[in-house]
């Protein structure tokens, strides 16, 4: 089952069930007005929504689509790809973090940008960077759950662009507290999907699909999500070790990265800069500027963009505000 959220003038939008080809949809109805409401009702909502999947529906206008969850209660982002962690040490000039648990931080969750919204930033000097990753949406997760049991609480999979401001990241890291300025709102691809939609692309709590990324129309990366050091079930269990997780909590994989990055490229600019530092002693690739575009889509074995695509332009926040007035 694929779900999307259509703009309807409310903060959480209107929940719709999307056809397999992504061209038609069926409104979920008054009982399930939005995805937050449905995810809180767990199995009951899932049964009723599945019953609507084969409905004739109506044409789906991509221009009306917001993030599947325009806002949620909690966004917890992991860093589960060791290759990414190793390259970021080089990019930031930091020491290796020795750990036997997943790395995770709590980010901004009161707004997720839609797949085609312009992304507002104040200053190109902040080091604007995209970060392609996958995420899961859980129902209520009890405190202290095991990783094996956590798998049953993963209800939906999503594709995320976790925007970052790299020039602000290292100073915030050095404080020992969490990121605030370096981590603006993330973006989501238009469709949230149940794990069964991925078939063999969902294995051991991992999204085993290529995440194809283009920057200003040029191929940038196609890393596969299979190389997570910790599966999503383990990330969920880590997040719930000492607290319940409310239904609608979103947990991210961190930037998708593969050990053969020389062949598949990267999912963020900072990684490419780190590779250049290793090869030449200094980075050559700049960060993004106003007007730049980024496109991300995860492709199945038969070439389908199962989550749809995120395709956005970096915008000057002041100009956006001026245009709006």
Secondary structure as GFF3:
##gff-version 3
##sequence-region A 1 325
A	DSSP	beta_strand	2	6	.	.	.	ID=ss1
A	DSSP	beta_strand	14	18	.	.	.	ID=ss2
A	DSSP	beta_strand	24	27	.	.	.	ID=ss3
A	DSSP	three_ten_helix	30	32	.	.	.	ID=ss4
A	DSSP	alpha_helix	35	40	.	.	.	ID=ss5
A	DSSP	alpha_helix	43	50	.	.	.	ID=ss6
A	DSSP	beta_strand	58	59	.	.	.	ID=ss7
A	DSSP	three_ten_helix	62	64	.	.	.	ID=ss8
A	DSSP	beta_strand	75	78	.	.	.	ID=ss9
A	DSSP	alpha_helix	82	92	.	.	.	ID=ss10
A	DSSP	beta_strand	104	107	.	.	.	ID=ss11
A	DSSP	beta_strand	119	121	.	.	.	ID=ss12
A	DSSP	three_ten_helix	124	126	.	.	.	ID=ss13
A	DSSP	beta_strand	128	129	.	.	.	ID=ss14
A	DSSP	beta_strand	132	138	.	.	.	ID=ss15
A	DSSP	alpha_helix	147	150	.	.	.	ID=ss16
A	DSSP	three_ten_helix	151	153	.	.	.	ID=ss17
A	DSSP	beta_strand	154	161	.	.	.	ID=ss18
A	DSSP	beta_strand	164	165	.	.	.	ID=ss19
A	DSSP	alpha_helix	166	175	.	.	.	ID=ss20
A	DSSP	beta_strand	187	188	.	.	.	ID=ss21
A	DSSP	beta_strand	192	193	.	.	.	ID=ss22
A	DSSP	three_ten_helix	195	201	.	.	.	ID=ss23
A	DSSP	beta_strand	202	203	.	.	.	ID=ss24
A	DSSP	beta_strand	206	207	.	.	.	ID=ss25
A	DSSP	beta_strand	210	215	.	.	.	ID=ss26
A	DSSP	beta_strand	218	224	.	.	.	ID=ss27
A	DSSP	three_ten_helix	225	227	.	.	.	ID=ss28
A	DSSP	alpha_helix	232	239	.	.	.	ID=ss29
A	DSSP	beta_strand	250	252	.	.	.	ID=ss30
A	DSSP	alpha_helix	261	264	.	.	.	ID=ss31
A	DSSP	alpha_helix	269	280	.	.	.	ID=ss32
A	DSSP	beta_strand	293	299	.	.	.	ID=ss33
A	DSSP	beta_strand	305	316	.	.	.	ID=ss34
A	DSSP	alpha_helix	317	324	.	.	.	ID=ss35
###
